[in-house]
Amino acid sequence: MLKVYNSLTRTKEEFKTLEPNKVKMYVCGPTVYDLLHIGNFRGAIIFNLVRNWLEQSGYEVTFVYNYTDIDDKIINKANEEGKDALDVSRHYIEKFKEDYAALKLPAHSHNPKCSDYMPQMVEFINTLIEKGNAYEVDGSVFYAIDSFDEYGKLSGKNIEQLQAGYRVDSDKRKRNLLDFILWKPAKEGEPAWDSPWGAGRPGWHIECSTMNYAIHGEQIDIHGGGIDLIFPHHENEIAQTEARTGKQFATYWMHNNFINMGDEKMSKSLGNILKARDFIQKYHSEILKFLILSVHYRSLLNANKVAVEQAIVGLRRIYGALLEAGKIVNQTKEIGEHLDFQKKIEQADKEVTAALNDDFNTPQTFAAIFEIVRTFNGVCKEKGKLPVKAGAAKIFIDWVKAKGQLMGLFQEVPSELLQRLNEILLEEKGLSSDKILGLMKERWTAREEKNYKRADEIRDELLAMGVEVKDGVEGVQWQVKA
């Protein structure tokens, strides 16, 4: 039984859909005025898992992930660069698509753009005016929060306290200091569309309500996004949509937490913004996904060097076992059965199911995977018939890849990924691969000449550099310690 933490009720609730076996999910996507940082991609990665697990659980999921391509930030960027605002947003949509493709995650059902839904937004706003939930003043349209009795129910914000916090309000035309904009009059140098209130453009909050309504209809099962969107964005979405429909907008509200750089929140003022494409180019998309999913989505994630190294260590353990399993399978055409390992897999299956059904608990999922890796490494050391080991190896590969696919992980070629991880650690520790290879060659020569003392000295020298040497039946291998 799947349980989901609902930000609306602040409790874990049994997951029940509006329609049998169907899930309508909407997640607030990027405002496309710049390259996205790694924090922006936390939602993309976690809600991919949510969609995948729901589908594996038998649901048909319609997953909407939008582009906000009309916004003050986009307009400011366009003015700075002397460009058209929609050209700027189109450019960064393409950049987002490139970054998303680098993550190797499946496409969403829909990626609507605000600019494609202008008639629907005008209609939505007009309906709110007719119902008495919005009012027009000099070409501006405001939402009247006093018309919606449940305003604040998602965020838990107290309206009187919020009003007290507004020492100065620049727009005296509002009936209530907290009334928010639905339609803005046109300004020179800004994109504008025709409306009954004059040329202008929509406010941010009405954009998501409209796209949601146009694609999903009056109600949805899951609405997701970052915790920074709870107030005012999601609060205002509820007010707008429920005022129009008279029905509960979303059954479950899911919010992922922030990513910090070190111990500080990423921000331009601190100069610690890390773009996703820069991270992927320096490290690897597999590391970013593993890093994000290693922490529960509702917990704060500290993306520091220690966390990156821990992700590398985890990936090396899993991919190292996958590499070994592939070698075993390739050694024989006869595949036997390893009944004890099969039982371990069946138990791990139950553990993964229980973890993901518990509000998508990825740390517990990883714990089950690592236990299977540990068990399989033990199988590799067993003295027994090769076909039996091959049977365990094949099951291991299939199982890890299947579980990984839910998270967008473990689909890389093991030898290639392990090599890349080694290269990353070399770069991080400032080590020279040429020097290491030279020492390895010298050590090999010493062993050939039976000069074991010198060979051991070189091994110790490499170890002091942070390089581990492993002598095996398939030759000598080395890797950088994380």
N, C-alpha and C positions, 0 to 999 in steps of 0.2 A: 504494500500500500504506500503510494507516494505521499509524502508530506512536504509542504512548501511553507517557508516563513513568509507571512503576509505583512508587509509594512503597514497596511491599513489597520489591522487588528493587533499587530505586534506579537503575534503568536504563530506557531507552526500549525497548519491546518491540513486536513485530509484533502487531497486534490480531487475536485469534482468539476466536470466540464459543463458548459451550458448546453452543448449538443453531444449526444453519445459518440464517443471515440473521435471527436474533433476538437482541436485546440486553435483558438485565434490568439496570436501573440504579436504584440507590438513593442518594439524596443527603440527608444530615441537614439538616432544615429548622430553623425557628426555635423557640426556647423562648419561648412567647408570654406574657410578663409586662410588656412595654413596647413602645413604637414601636421599630422596627428602625432601626439606623444604616446608613450607606452601606456599611460593611464587611460587614454581614450580607447585603447584596444582591450582593456580588461573586460568591458561589457561585451564586445564582439566575440571574445574567446569563451567567456562563461556562458553566454546565451546560445552559442553554437552547441555547447554540451547539453544545455537544457533542451533545445530542439531535438538533438540526436537521441537523448534518453527517452523523451516523450514518444518519438517515432518508434524506437525499439520496444517501447512498452505497449505499442499497438495503436497509438493515436495518429491521426492525419493532421499535420501541423501546417498552418498558414502563418508564415513568419514574415512580418513587415519590419523593415529596418530602413528608416528614412534618411534623406539628406535635407538639412536645413540650408537652402541656397538663397534665402532672403533674410538678411539680418544686419544689424548695425555694424557688427564687426567686419562683415564682408564689404559693406559700403565704405567704411573707413579705410580698409585695405585698398579698395579700388581707387579711392580719392588720393591716397598716398602714392599709388603707382600710376595715376592718370589713365586708368582703365575702366571699362564698363563692369559694373558689379556682377552681372550674370556671367560675363567672360571669366572673371576671377573665380566664381563658384564652379563653373564648368571645369576650369583648369584643376582645381583642387579635388573635385570629384574623381577625375582621372587619376590623380596622384593617390587618392584613397584606394581606388580599385587596384592600383599596382601594389600598394602595401598589403591590402587584404589578400591578393593573389599570392603574395610571398608567404603568407601564413598557411596556405594550402587548406583552407576551410571551404566547405560547400557553399554555394550561392544561397541567398535568401529567396523567399517566395516573391517578394516585391521590394523594390528600392525607390519609393516615390520621392519626387522633388516638390518642394512647396510651390515653385513657379508653375508647375503643371496643374495646380488645383485652385487657381485663382477664382473662377466662377463659383466653385463649391464653397470657398471661404466667404465670398460675398453673400451667398445664400445663407450660410450658417449664421453669420453676423446679423443678417436681416431678420432671421427667425428669432434670434435672441432679443432683438429690439421689439418685435411684435409680441413676444411673450412677457415683456416687461423686465427682462434681465439685463438689458443694455440700453444705453442712451447716447444720442449724438449731440455734440456741441461743436459748432464751427468746423465741420468736416472731420472731427475726431469722434471715434466711437469708443465708449468705455463700458466695461462690464461692471454692473452694480453688485458688489459682494453682499450687500444687505438683502438682496433678493434671494440669496441662497442660504438657507438656515444652517446648513452643515459645513459652511466654509471653515476650513482648518482641521477637518476630521482626519486627513492623511498625515499632516505634519504635526498635529497636536498643538499648533500655534494658537495663542490666545489673541483674539482680534483687538481687544482693548489695549493689551500690552504692545502689540504691533503698532497701533495708532499712536501710542505714547512715544514710540521710538522715532516717529516722523517729526523732527523738530521743525523742519522747513519743507514745504511741499511746493514745487515749482509750478504746478498746474492747479490754479484755484478753481478751475471749472469742474473739478471732480465733486461728486456728492459726498463721497467718503474718501479719506486719504488713501485707502488701500485699493480703491477701484483701479483696475488695470486696463491698458489699452488693447483694443481689438483692431482698430483701423487708424492709421496715421495719415494725415494729409500730405500730399506730394511736396517735396522740397527740391530745389534746383540741384542737379547733379545726382539725384537718387532715382532708382527705378520706380515706376508708378503704373497703376492699372486703374481703369474706370470703375466707378462704383456709384450707388445712389447718393453717396455723401461727398462725391467729388473724387478726382484722381488721388491715388494714394497707394499705400501698401499695408499688408496685415501686420499685426503684432506677432511676437514669437509664439505665444501660447495657443492662439487659435489655429496655427498652422498644423500642429500635431493632432489636435482634436478633429480637424476637418479631414485630414488624410486618413486617420483611423476610421472615422465615420464613413468615408467614401469607399474604403476597401473592405472593412470588417462589418460595418453596420452599427447598430445602436450599442451593442455590448460585446466585450471581449473577455477572454479567460485570463490572460496574463499581460500586464503592462510592466516593462522593465526599463532600467536606466541606472545611472550613477546616483549615489545618495545626495549629491549636490543638486539634483533635479527635484527632490521631494518638495521643496518650497523655494520659489513660488511656482515653478513650471507645472509639476504634476498636480499640485493643489488646484491650480487654475484650470488645468485640463478637466479635472473632475467637475468643477463648478460649471464650466461651459457646457460640457457634454451632458451631464445629468440634468441641467436646467432645460436643455433642448428635448431630451428623450423622456425624462421623468423616471428613468431606470438607473440601476447601479451600472456604472460605466465598466469598470474592470473588477473581476472577482478577486484576483490576486495581484498585488503590487510587489515586485521584486527589485531590490536595489543593491548593486555591488559597491563595495567600499573603495577608498582611494588607494593609489600607489604613492608612497613616499620615496624620495631619493635620500638615502641615508636616514636621518631622523626628521627630515623636513618635507613638507608638502611641496610638490613640484609647482613652481610659479615663475613667470617671466621676471618678476622683480628680484627674485633670488638667483636668477640665472642658472637654474638647475633643471631646465626642461630637457628631457631626453626623447628625441623623435624616434618613433617606432622603426623607421627605415634605417636610421643611424645605428640603432641597437642591432637590428637584423644583419646589417652589413658588417658590423664589428664582431658580432657573435654568430647567431643563427636563429632562425624563426622557431626551431624546436626548443631552444633554450628559453625564449620568451614565453612560449605556451606552457612549458613545464614550470617555469618560475611562477607564472600567474595562477596556474591550477594547483600548485603545491600548497597554497593557502586557501582556506575557505573564502568564498566570494564575499561574505559579509564581514570579513576581518580585514584590518588594515595590512597592506603588504609593503614591506620595506625592501626596495630594490637596491641593495648595496652590493659591493664586491663579494662579500661573504655569501649572500643569497645566490648570486650568479654562480659562484664556485660550487655551492651545494647542488644547484641544478645540474651543473656539469658532472659532478660525481654521480648523481642519481641516473642521469642519462647514460653514463659510461657503464654503470652496473647493468642496466637493462639491455643496452645495445651490445655489450660484451657477451652477455648470455645468449642473445639472439644470434650473434656471429658464431658462437660455439655450437649452438643448436643447428645452424645451417650446415656447418662442417660435418656434424654427425650424420645428418640426414643424407648428405651427399656421398657418404662412405659406403652406403649399401642400398640395394634396390628392395630389400626385404624389410618391411615395416611391421614390427611386432606390437605387443601391448604391454604397457607398464601399469598394472592395475593400481598400485599404491599411488603413483603420480596422478593417475586419472581421478582417484578419490580426492586428492589434494586440490585438483582443479575444480571439482564439483563443489567442494567446500568454499574455495575462493570465489566461485561464481555467486554463491549465496551471500558472501561478505560484500562483494561489489554491489550486488543488487540492494542489499540493506543500506549500504553507504549512500548510494545515489538516490535511493528512495527517502533518505533522511535529509531533505533539503539540499541535495546535490553535494554531498560531503566528499569532495575530491581528496583531501588528505587521507581519509580512511580508505578511499579507493586505491591510492598509491601504496598504502600500507599493505593491502592485500596483494597487489602486484609484486611488491618487493619480497613478500613472503614466498610467493611462487618462484621468483628468481632465485632466492636462497635455496629452496627445495630442489630446483632444477640443477643448480650448481653441485648439490650433493649427489644427484643422479649421475652427473658426469664423472664423478670419482668412483662410482660403484664398479666392482669387478663383475662383469656379466656379459651376456650376449649382446652384440652390437645392434641387432634388430630391435631388441627391447628398449635399448637406449634411444634408438632412432624413433621408436614409437612415442616415447616421452618428448623427444626433441620436436617432433612434428606437432604434437598437441600444444607444446609450449609456444611455438612460433604462432600458430593459428590463434591461440587464446590471447596472447599479449597484443597481437595486431588488432584483434577484434575489440578488446577493451580500449586500446589506444585510439582506435578510430572514433570512438565516442567523444574523445577529447581533442581529436586532430593530431594525435601523437603516434610515434613508433612505426611510421610507415616509410622511413628513410632506409637506404641501403646501409646495413650496419657498418661495413668496412669504411665506407665513405664518411659517414657521420663520426665514427670514432677517430678517423684521421683528422677531421676538421676540429673536433674537440681538443685533440692533442696540439694542433696548431694554435688554437686560441690560448691554451695554457702556456705555450712557449712565448707567445706575444705578451701575455699578461705578466709573466715572470721575467721577461727580458732575456730569455735564453736563446742561444744560437743553435739552430738545427745542424749547421755545418760542424760546429765544435762537438756536438753530441755524436754525430755520425762518425767523426774522426776518432773519438774515444772508443766508440763501439767497434770500429774497424781494428784499432790497436788492441783492444781486449780480445777480439776474435783471433788475431795473430798470436797473442800471448797464449791463448788456450791451445791453439794448434801446435805451438812449440812446447806445450806442457809447462809453461811458466805461469803456474796457477797463482803464485804470490802476486805477480804483476797484474794478472787478470782480476784478482780480488781488490787490489789497490784502485784499479780503474773503476770497478763497481762501486767502491766506497766514494770515490771522487764524484761519480755520477749521482750517487744518492745524496751527497752533500749539496749538489746543484738542484736537487729536487726531481731527479730522474730515476725511476725504478726500472731495473733490468730483470727480465724473466727468462730463464733457460728452460726450454721445453723440447719435446720430441720433434716439434715442427720448426725448431730453430730458436734463435734469440730474438726476443721482442722487448721493446722499451716503451714507457709512457711517462708523461710528466705527472707528478703527484699534484693533486688539487688541494 
